[in-house]
Amino acid sequence: MTDPLTVPGEGFHPDFRDGSGHPAAPLHTRLHHIRAESLDTGTAQTEGMRRFAAVSGSTVGSEKLWMGQTHVAPATSSSDHHHGESETAIYVQSGHPEFVFVDGHGDQAEEVRLRTSPGDYIFVPPYVPHREENPDPAEEAVVVIARSTQEAIVVNLPHLYAVSEDD
């Protein structure tokens, strides 16, 4: 037998108190269940992909964490971008997305392509320019993202290479 899905309000204990004996703020005294159909589309976007927020300051009151999904359509590349001060962890849920970045500097710079499969993880350090690509002509790629900042920081760039003072 399968347990039924939870409904809003389940698991909330109305008598939970903070240290002073007063009822604690609701956002910080209970678990939050974010249903797949309730993901927030009002988050920072990059051309070629769609981001959906699940856990953020606006959805659940998180202060240090952002988590959601990114969908990359078949035969699509995102724009080049970085995520500012955020550390970003990526879990490949479906498809075979590729993550592209530049390794090295000057004449030693080389474009690197990380080819992934479902179940793989990618770590993106702060400020590292990159892009996501989905070379599959038929299957959408879906990844789950967690960031070390509560909101999705997205800085869209004209290209992957670092901009020098001469540019």
C-alpha positions in Angstrom: 0.0 0.0 0.0 1.3 3.5 -0.9 1.0 6.3 1.6 -1.1 9.2 0.4 0.6 12.4 -0.6 0.7 15.1 2.1 -1.7 18.0 2.0 -0.9 21.6 2.9 -0.7 22.0 6.7 0.1 18.4 7.5 3.0 18.1 9.9 2.6 21.5 11.3 2.4 21.6 15.1 0.4 24.8 16.1 1.8 24.7 19.7 5.4 24.9 18.6 7.0 27.8 20.5 10.2 29.8 20.3 12.5 30.1 23.3 10.5 33.0 24.8 7.3 30.9 25.0 5.7 32.8 22.1 4.5 31.1 18.9 7.5 31.0 16.5 7.3 32.5 13.0 5.4 30.0 10.7 8.1 30.0 8.0 10.8 28.8 10.4 8.9 26.3 12.5 7.6 23.8 10.0 8.6 21.8 7.0 7.5 23.1 3.6 6.1 20.8 0.8 6.6 22.3 -2.6 4.7 20.3 -5.2 6.0 19.9 -8.7 3.1 21.8 -10.2 3.8 24.7 -7.8 7.3 25.6 -8.9 7.8 29.3 -9.3 8.6 30.6 -12.8 9.3 34.1 -11.6 13.1 33.5 -11.3 16.1 34.8 -13.2 16.3 33.3 -16.7 18.9 32.7 -19.4 18.0 32.4 -23.1 17.8 28.7 -24.2 16.6 27.4 -20.8 13.8 27.6 -18.3 14.4 27.9 -14.6 11.9 27.0 -11.9 12.3 27.9 -8.2 11.3 25.4 -5.6 13.1 26.6 -2.4 13.9 30.3 -2.2 13.3 33.3 -0.1 10.1 34.1 -1.9 8.6 30.6 -1.9 9.5 29.3 1.6 11.5 32.1 3.4 14.9 30.4 3.0 17.8 32.7 3.9 20.9 30.9 2.6 19.7 28.4 0.0 18.1 28.4 -3.5 16.9 25.1 -5.1 15.0 24.4 -8.3 15.0 22.9 -11.7 16.3 23.9 -15.1 14.9 22.6 -18.4 16.9 22.7 -21.6 14.9 22.0 -24.8 16.2 19.5 -27.4 18.9 20.8 -29.7 19.3 23.9 -27.6 22.2 25.9 -26.0 21.8 28.4 -23.2 23.4 31.8 -23.3 26.8 32.1 -21.6 26.4 33.1 -18.0 27.7 32.8 -14.4 26.0 32.8 -11.0 27.9 35.5 -9.2 28.9 34.7 -5.6 26.8 31.5 -5.6 28.3 28.0 -5.4 26.1 25.9 -7.6 25.5 22.1 -7.4 23.7 20.4 -10.3 22.1 17.0 -10.4 21.2 15.6 -13.8 17.7 14.2 -13.5 17.1 13.3 -17.2 18.6 13.7 -20.6 22.3 14.2 -21.4 23.1 17.9 -21.0 26.6 19.2 -21.6 28.3 21.9 -19.6 30.8 24.1 -21.3 33.4 26.3 -19.8 36.9 27.7 -20.5 39.9 26.2 -18.7 43.2 28.2 -18.6 44.1 31.7 -19.6 45.5 33.5 -22.7 47.0 31.2 -25.3 46.5 28.3 -22.9 42.7 28.8 -22.8 40.8 25.8 -23.9 37.0 25.2 -24.1 36.0 22.1 -22.1 32.8 20.2 -22.5 31.5 18.0 -19.7 29.1 15.3 -21.1 26.7 14.0 -18.5 24.1 11.3 -17.9 21.2 11.0 -15.5 22.5 10.6 -11.9 25.6 12.7 -12.5 26.5 15.8 -10.5 28.3 19.0 -11.6 29.8 21.7 -9.3 30.1 25.3 -10.6 32.3 27.6 -8.5 31.3 31.2 -8.0 31.8 33.6 -11.0 32.8 30.8 -13.5 31.3 31.5 -16.9 29.6 28.5 -18.5 26.7 27.4 -20.6 24.4 24.4 -20.8 23.8 22.6 -24.0 21.3 19.8 -24.9 22.5 18.2 -28.1 19.8 15.6 -28.2 17.4 16.3 -31.0 14.3 14.8 -29.3 14.7 14.7 -25.5 14.5 17.6 -23.0 17.3 17.7 -20.4 16.2 18.4 -16.8 18.6 19.2 -14.0 18.0 20.0 -10.3 20.0 22.9 -9.0 21.0 24.0 -5.5 22.8 27.3 -4.8 24.5 28.8 -1.8 22.5 32.0 -2.1 18.7 32.1 -1.4 17.9 33.6 -4.8 19.0 32.6 -8.3 21.8 34.9 -9.3 22.2 34.9 -13.1 24.6 37.2 -14.9 24.2 36.7 -18.7 27.5 37.2 -20.7 28.4 38.0 -24.3 30.8 35.0 -24.4 32.5 32.4 -22.2 35.9 34.0 -22.2 36.9 36.4 -19.4 36.7 40.0 -20.5 40.1 41.7 -20.4 40.7 45.5 -19.8 41.5 45.7 -23.6 38.0 44.6 -24.6 
